[in-house]
Amino acid sequence: MSNNIITPTITTQGLRSIFDAHQAGLNLELTHIALGSGAYTPEDTQTALQDEKQRVMIAGGEVQGDTQIHITALLDGDSEYWASEVGFYAGDILFAVYSHPENKIAWKNGNFAMMVGFDLSLDAVPPDVVTINVNGEDNMNLSLASPMITNAANHIKVLTELLEIRYGVAA
């Protein structure tokens, strides 16, 4: 999982949805992430990904400042594809899209579930108007995964050293 911040193209529909929500005194809730194989320069007039392969509910996320949010999702199933585009949805509305004509985002292997995380820079919208609606079943704050893995690796290292000291066993 990469820590790169992406700046997606906010769609015209996405801006309209933010305006409508803001006028009603509400926030726009992002609900889904979709990945696809289209590789292109996104347009603000898009209403869908060019070659959507998979759409899942957001599994975790957090606001990381006035104009930055972190979103995570769990991609499962047996489909395999190179992800070159990602869409961020508010219900059925494509709020924002990211793609690049040459760069791939990730390989989705059909034999494994894959965790994805994106840090979104939303400088083009007013602060605090976009929120994250997390799937209750898969609710996981994947931003905690890295510290947990580091702690587990350190724990294994200490246990290995103790085995070597106590029993002379080289691991």
N, C-alpha and C positions, 0 to 999 in steps of 0.2 A: 504494500500500500504506500503510495507516494505522499509526500508532504507538500507537493507543489500547489500553489494557489492558482486557480484558473479564473479568468474573467470571462464568463459566458456572455453571449449576445442575448440581451433581454428582448423578447419578441414584442411586437406591437400589441398582440393579445395580452401578453404579460403586463405591459405598462397599463393597458386599459383596465385589467383586473385589479392592479394596485390602486389606480385612481378610483375605481368604483368602491373598493373596500375602504379606502381612506375617507371617501366622501360619506360613507355609512358609519364611520367611526370604528371600523374593524381593521384587522390585519389580514394579509394574504397568507394562507397556509399552504406550504409546499407539502405534497403528500406522496409523490412517487418519483422514482428515478428510472429512466429508460436508457438502455444502451443499444447501439446499432453499429452496423458496418460501413455506413456512409462516411466518406472522407472528403471534406469540402470546406469552404469558407462559409460559415453560417450567415443567413440573412435575417433581418428583424421581422420579415413578413412570413417566416416559416410558421406552420401550424402543426407540423409533425416532423419526426426524424425522417431522413431519406430512406434508411433501411433498418427500421427498428427490429431488434432480435428478442429483447426481453424487457419487461417493465415490472418493477417490484415496488412495494410500499417502502417508504423510508423506515429504517430500523433504528436509527439513532441520530442525534445531532445536538448541536449547541450553538448559541450565538457567541461569537468571539470578538465582538466589537460592534460599533454602530453600523458598519457596512460589510461585515464579514461573518459568514456562518460556515459551520462544519457539518456535513451531512454524510451519513454512512448507510449502507444497504447490504443485504445478503442476497447474492445471486446463486440460486441452486437450479437443479434440473440438469438434463443430459445434453442440452444444446451446446454447441461449440462454435465460436466465432472470434474474430479479431474485433474488438471494440474500438471504433474510430470516432464515434460520436456519442454524446451523452445529453439527454434532455431532462430537465427538471420541471415537473408538472405540479400544478395546483388543480387537483381533481383531473378533469379531462383537458385542461388548458395547458399548452406548452408555454411555460413561463419564460424559460431561458434554454439556450442550446449552446453546446461547445463541440467543436470539431476542428480538425486540421487536415489539409489536403494530403499531407505526407506522414504525419506522426500518428502512431497508434497509441491508444490509452492502455489497453490490457488484452491478454488472451484469456478467453473464458473456456476452460477445460470442462468437458461434459462429465468427467469422472469425479469432480470435486465441487463443493460449494465454494464460492469466492466472496470475500469481503471486499467492498470498495468504499473508499472515503474521498470526499472532495471538500476542499476549502474554497468557498465561493466569495469572490470580491464583488460586492453589489454597490459600487460607487455611483451607479446611474439611477439609484432609487433613494427616496428619503430614508433616513435612519429608522430602524425599529419597525418597519411596516411589513416585513416578511418574517413569518414564523414557520416552525417545522412541526408537522403533525406526524407523530411517531406511531408506527404499527405496534399495538399492544402485545401481540403474540411474539414478535421478534425483537422487542425493545431491548436494545443493547447500546451502550455507549462505547463504541469501538475506539474512541479516543483514549480509553483506558487500556487498550490492548497492549500497546508498546511498553508502558511501565510495568504491566503485569508480566510480560514475557521477559523483560530485563530482570525483574525480581526473581522469577523462576530460574533463569539461567544462573544468576548469582547464588541462589540456594543450592543448585546442583553442584556448582563449583566448590562451595564450602563443604558440602557433604563428601565430595570426592577427596578433598584435602584431609578431612577427618579420617576417612577410611585409610588413606595412605599413612597418616601419622599413627593411628591406633593399631592397625593390623598389618601395615607394611604392604598393602595391596595397591598396586599401581593400576589406575583406571584407564 
